[in-house]
Amino acid sequence: MKKGYGYIAVAVVMFTSFEVVLKFIAGQINPVQLTLCRFTIGFVFLLPVALHNLKKRGKQLDRGSMVYFALLGLIGIALCMPILQMAVSYTGSSVSALMFSCNPVFVAFLAFFLLKEPIKPRHITALTLEIVGTVIIISPWNTRLNMTGVALALLSTLLFSLYGVMGKREVAKFGGAVVTCFSFLFGSLIMLTFILFSHLPAVARAFQSAGLDSFANIPVLAGYTLQNLPYVLFVSVGVAGIGFCAYFLAMEYQPASVVSLVYFFKPALSPILAWMVHGEEISVNMIAGIILIVVGSLCAIIPGILESKREKE
């Protein structure tokens, strides 16, 4: 149980630092290209760990497992990430972040229907407080919403939630490192195929006419320098490799609905980290939202720890 919360803490640190570190290389690398890089390097980093875990568990990947991992990669990486980037193009990062940070709501209900995980009153309380806190931080009422962007943001959130819930089904059999590693492999291969198609003149023109220039003629290697390499490695090995692996390892010990709460910590902790690293201002609404999110998360986590102690006694 305690180990599960430790993995959640690692995932929170990695996921929270993503946008803060990304700001150091903003505009230097195409976002779709960086997504391919992140998950490809993440796969390479996790492969030795995944192979060791397979040997330790005495498991082998059969055709059915590989197809399932390919489906995970398609849903959680190849579809979710580009759609999220499209949502940012239409609505801006703040509104998209709000939608994506609310994926625990989707996870709670998907886990109930697909994994038969119970939805307890404390989960409802936590979700309610965290949604309110996230909304206060993002303040979407100060933004003119583009409904296309909102729809895309919701779709990407649903896809990532489905990725997490479906991934847990294989975690019990293969372990978190294996699920993360091979979903990264297939997600990267599909992303590479998409990038190659983006160089077809008809495809490039279609994205450009829709105002999505970053999806046209996507480079594979251009933009990387010795100066931005440390940041690229951090968001690849740290955020993608270690962060996602910790996310799925936590599911070996905690329900998917509890593990997904890491995404409610992002809007609470990211402003603090941005203030520490970049000197960005922390407003009153951010402080109020952070307090609500922390209280909500404690409502979900502390009762779980107490229940575990009572079970051991």
C-alpha positions as CSV (number, residue, x, y, z in Angstrom):
1,M,0.0,0.0,0.0
2,K,2.7,2.5,1.0
3,K,4.8,1.5,-2.1
4,G,1.7,2.4,-4.2
5,Y,1.6,5.9,-2.8
6,G,5.4,6.2,-3.3
7,Y,4.9,5.5,-7.0
8,I,2.1,8.1,-7.1
9,A,4.4,10.6,-5.6
10,V,7.1,9.9,-8.3
11,A,4.5,10.3,-11.0
12,V,3.2,13.5,-9.5
13,V,6.8,15.0,-9.5
14,M,7.5,14.0,-13.1
15,F,4.1,15.0,-14.6
16,T,4.1,18.3,-12.7
17,S,7.5,19.3,-13.9
18,F,6.7,18.6,-17.6
19,E,5.4,22.0,-18.7
20,V,7.9,23.9,-16.5
21,V,10.8,22.1,-18.1
22,L,9.2,22.4,-21.6
23,K,9.2,26.2,-21.3
24,F,13.0,26.1,-21.6
25,I,12.8,24.7,-25.2
26,A,9.5,26.2,-26.3
27,G,9.4,27.0,-30.0
28,Q,12.6,25.1,-30.7
29,I,11.1,21.7,-31.5
30,N,7.8,20.8,-33.2
31,P,5.4,19.5,-30.5
32,V,4.4,16.4,-32.5
33,Q,8.1,15.6,-33.2
34,L,8.9,16.0,-29.5
35,T,6.1,13.6,-28.6
36,L,7.6,11.0,-30.9
37,C,11.0,11.6,-29.3
38,R,9.7,11.4,-25.7
39,F,8.0,8.1,-26.1
40,T,10.7,6.5,-28.3
41,I,13.4,7.4,-25.7
42,G,11.1,6.4,-23.0
43,F,10.7,3.0,-24.7
44,V,14.5,2.5,-25.0
45,F,15.0,3.5,-21.3
46,L,12.3,1.1,-20.1
47,L,13.1,-1.9,-22.4
48,P,15.8,-3.5,-20.1
49,V,13.5,-3.1,-17.1
50,A,10.6,-4.6,-19.0
51,L,12.6,-7.6,-20.2
52,H,13.9,-8.2,-16.7
53,N,10.4,-8.1,-15.3
54,L,9.1,-10.5,-18.0
55,K,11.9,-13.0,-17.1
56,K,11.3,-12.5,-13.4
57,R,7.6,-13.3,-13.8
58,G,8.2,-16.1,-16.2
59,K,6.0,-14.4,-18.8
60,Q,6.3,-14.2,-22.6
61,L,4.5,-11.8,-24.9
62,D,2.2,-13.6,-27.2
63,R,0.5,-12.3,-30.3
64,G,-2.6,-11.3,-28.3
65,S,-0.6,-9.3,-25.8
66,M,1.3,-7.5,-28.6
67,V,-2.0,-6.6,-30.3
68,Y,-3.3,-5.3,-26.9
69,F,-0.2,-3.2,-26.4
70,A,-0.6,-1.8,-29.9
71,L,-4.1,-0.8,-29.1
72,L,-2.9,0.9,-25.9
73,G,-0.3,2.8,-27.9
74,L,-2.8,3.8,-30.5
75,I,-5.3,5.1,-27.9
76,G,-3.0,6.7,-25.3
77,I,-0.2,8.1,-27.4
78,A,-0.8,8.1,-31.2
79,L,-4.4,9.5,-30.9
80,C,-4.5,11.2,-27.5
81,M,-1.4,13.3,-27.7
82,P,-1.9,14.8,-31.2
83,I,-5.6,15.5,-30.4
84,L,-4.5,17.2,-27.2
85,Q,-2.1,19.3,-29.3
86,M,-4.9,20.2,-31.7
87,A,-7.1,21.2,-28.7
88,V,-4.3,23.6,-27.5
89,S,-4.2,25.1,-31.0
90,Y,-7.9,25.9,-30.8
91,T,-8.4,26.8,-27.1
92,G,-5.0,27.6,-25.7
93,S,-3.1,25.6,-23.1
94,S,-5.0,26.7,-20.0
95,V,-8.4,25.4,-21.0
96,S,-6.9,22.2,-22.5
97,A,-5.0,21.7,-19.2
98,L,-8.3,22.1,-17.3
99,M,-10.0,19.4,-19.4
100,F,-7.0,17.0,-19.2
101,S,-6.5,17.4,-15.5
102,C,-10.1,16.2,-15.0
103,N,-9.4,12.8,-16.4
104,P,-9.8,11.2,-12.9
105,V,-13.5,11.8,-13.4
106,F,-13.5,9.7,-16.5
107,V,-11.2,7.1,-14.9
108,A,-13.5,6.7,-11.9
109,F,-16.5,5.7,-14.1
110,L,-14.5,3.7,-16.7
111,A,-12.9,1.7,-13.9
112,F,-16.3,1.1,-12.4
113,F,-17.7,-0.3,-15.6
114,L,-14.6,-2.0,-17.0
115,L,-12.7,-3.1,-13.9
116,K,-15.6,-3.3,-11.4
117,E,-13.8,-0.9,-9.0
118,P,-16.2,0.6,-6.5
119,I,-16.9,4.4,-6.4
120,K,-16.9,5.3,-2.7
121,P,-18.3,8.5,-1.2
122,R,-14.8,9.7,-0.4
123,H,-13.9,9.4,-4.1
124,I,-16.9,11.6,-5.1
125,T,-16.0,14.2,-2.4
126,A,-12.4,14.2,-3.6
127,L,-13.4,14.6,-7.3
128,T,-15.8,17.4,-6.5
129,L,-13.3,19.4,-4.5
130,E,-10.5,18.9,-7.1
131,I,-12.7,19.8,-10.0
132,V,-13.7,23.0,-8.3
133,G,-10.1,23.8,-7.4
134,T,-8.9,23.1,-11.0
135,V,-11.6,25.3,-12.4
136,I,-10.7,28.1,-10.0
137,I,-7.0,27.9,-11.0
138,I,-7.6,27.8,-14.8
139,S,-10.5,30.4,-14.6
140,P,-12.0,29.4,-18.0
141,W,-14.6,32.2,-17.6
142,N,-11.8,34.6,-18.5
143,T,-11.3,32.9,-21.9
144,R,-13.5,32.9,-24.9
145,L,-14.1,29.2,-25.5
146,N,-13.8,27.6,-28.9
147,M,-16.2,24.6,-28.9
148,T,-14.1,22.7,-31.4
149,G,-11.1,23.0,-29.0
150,V,-13.3,22.0,-26.0
151,A,-14.6,18.9,-27.9
152,L,-11.0,17.9,-28.9
153,A,-9.8,18.4,-25.3
154,L,-12.6,16.3,-23.9
155,L,-11.9,13.6,-26.5
156,S,-8.1,13.5,-25.6
157,T,-9.0,13.3,-21.9
158,L,-11.4,10.4,-22.5
159,L,-8.7,8.6,-24.6
160,F,-6.1,9.0,-22.0
161,S,-8.5,7.8,-19.3
162,L,-9.3,4.7,-21.4
163,Y,-5.5,4.2,-21.8
164,G,-5.0,4.1,-18.1
165,V,-8.0,1.8,-17.3
166,M,-7.2,-0.6,-20.1
167,G,-3.5,-0.6,-19.1
168,K,-4.4,-1.7,-15.6
169,R,-6.0,-4.9,-17.0
170,E,-2.5,-6.0,-18.2
171,V,-0.5,-4.6,-15.2
172,A,-1.5,-7.5,-13.0
173,K,-0.2,-10.0,-15.5
174,F,3.0,-8.3,-16.8
175,G,3.7,-5.4,-14.4
176,G,3.7,-1.7,-14.9
177,A,7.1,-1.4,-16.7
178,V,6.1,-3.9,-19.4
179,V,2.8,-2.2,-20.1
180,T,4.4,1.2,-20.3
181,C,7.3,0.1,-22.4
182,F,5.5,-1.8,-25.1
183,S,2.6,0.7,-25.4
184,F,5.3,3.3,-25.9
185,L,6.8,1.2,-28.7
186,F,3.7,0.8,-30.7
187,G,2.6,4.4,-30.0
188,S,5.9,5.7,-31.3
189,L,5.7,3.5,-34.4
190,I,2.2,4.8,-35.2
191,M,3.3,8.4,-34.5
192,L,6.3,8.0,-36.9
193,T,3.9,6.7,-39.6
194,F,1.7,9.8,-39.0
195,I,4.8,12.1,-39.3
196,L,5.8,10.5,-42.6
197,F,2.3,11.0,-43.9
198,S,2.4,14.7,-42.9
199,H,5.0,15.2,-45.7
200,L,2.5,14.2,-48.4
201,P,1.5,17.5,-50.2
202,A,-2.2,16.8,-49.9
203,V,-2.0,16.0,-46.2
204,A,0.2,19.0,-45.5
205,R,-2.1,21.4,-47.3
206,A,-5.2,20.0,-45.4
207,F,-3.6,20.7,-42.0
208,Q,-2.3,24.1,-43.1
209,S,-5.7,25.1,-44.4
210,A,-7.2,24.1,-41.0
211,G,-4.7,26.4,-39.2
212,L,-2.7,23.4,-37.9
213,D,0.7,24.2,-39.3
214,S,2.5,22.2,-36.7
215,F,0.9,19.0,-38.1
216,A,2.2,19.7,-41.7
217,N,5.7,18.5,-42.8
218,I,6.6,17.4,-39.3
219,P,10.4,17.0,-39.0
220,V,12.0,14.0,-37.3
221,L,15.5,15.2,-36.3
222,A,15.6,19.0,-36.9
223,G,15.7,21.3,-33.9
224,Y,17.7,19.2,-31.5
225,T,20.9,20.9,-30.1
226,L,23.4,20.2,-27.4
227,Q,21.8,23.1,-25.5
228,N,18.3,21.7,-25.4
229,L,19.3,18.0,-25.2
230,P,19.3,17.9,-21.4
231,Y,15.7,19.2,-21.3
232,V,14.7,16.7,-24.1
233,L,16.2,13.8,-22.1
234,F,14.4,14.9,-19.0
235,V,10.9,15.1,-20.6
236,S,11.7,11.8,-22.3
237,V,13.4,9.6,-19.7
238,G,12.0,11.4,-16.7
239,V,8.5,12.4,-17.6
240,A,7.6,9.8,-20.2
241,G,9.8,6.9,-19.0
242,I,9.9,7.2,-15.2
243,G,6.6,9.1,-14.8
244,F,4.4,6.8,-16.9
245,C,6.1,3.7,-15.5
246,A,5.5,4.9,-11.9
247,Y,1.9,5.6,-12.9
248,F,1.3,2.0,-14.0
249,L,3.4,0.6,-11.2
250,A,1.1,2.4,-8.7
251,M,-1.8,0.5,-10.3
252,E,-0.4,-2.7,-8.9
253,Y,-1.2,-1.4,-5.4
254,Q,-4.0,1.1,-5.8
255,P,-7.3,1.4,-7.7
256,A,-7.1,3.2,-11.1
257,S,-9.4,5.9,-9.7
258,V,-6.9,6.7,-6.9
259,V,-3.8,6.6,-9.1
260,S,-5.4,8.9,-11.6
261,L,-5.6,11.6,-8.9
262,V,-2.0,12.5,-9.9
263,Y,-3.5,14.6,-12.6
264,F,-5.3,16.8,-10.1
265,F,-1.9,17.5,-8.4
266,K,-0.6,19.0,-11.7
267,P,-2.6,22.2,-11.7
268,A,-2.0,22.6,-7.9
269,L,1.8,22.1,-8.0
270,S,2.7,23.4,-11.4
271,P,2.1,27.1,-10.5
272,I,4.4,26.6,-7.4
273,L,7.1,25.0,-9.4
274,A,6.8,27.7,-12.2
275,W,7.2,30.4,-9.5
276,M,10.3,28.7,-8.1
277,V,11.9,28.1,-11.5
278,H,10.7,30.9,-13.8
279,G,9.5,33.4,-11.2
280,E,5.9,33.3,-12.5
281,E,3.3,35.0,-10.3
282,I,1.0,32.9,-8.1
283,S,-2.4,34.6,-8.0
284,V,-5.1,34.5,-5.3
285,N,-7.3,32.2,-7.3
286,M,-4.3,29.8,-7.7
287,I,-3.8,29.7,-4.0
288,A,-7.5,29.0,-3.4
289,G,-7.5,26.3,-6.0
290,I,-4.4,24.6,-4.7
291,I,-5.9,24.4,-1.2
292,L,-9.1,22.8,-2.6
293,I,-7.1,20.3,-4.6
294,V,-4.9,19.3,-1.7
295,V,-7.9,18.9,0.6
296,G,-9.7,16.8,-2.0
297,S,-6.7,14.6,-2.6
298,L,-6.3,14.0,1.1
299,C,-10.0,13.0,1.3
300,A,-9.2,10.2,-1.2
301,I,-5.8,9.1,0.1
302,I,-6.0,9.3,4.0
303,P,-9.1,7.0,4.3
304,G,-7.4,4.5,2.0
305,I,-4.3,4.4,4.3
306,L,-6.5,4.0,7.4
307,E,-8.5,1.2,5.8
308,S,-5.3,-0.6,4.9
309,K,-4.1,-0.4,8.5
310,R,-7.4,-1.7,9.8
311,E,-7.3,-4.7,7.4
312,K,-3.7,-5.6,8.6
313,E,-4.8,-5.4,12.2
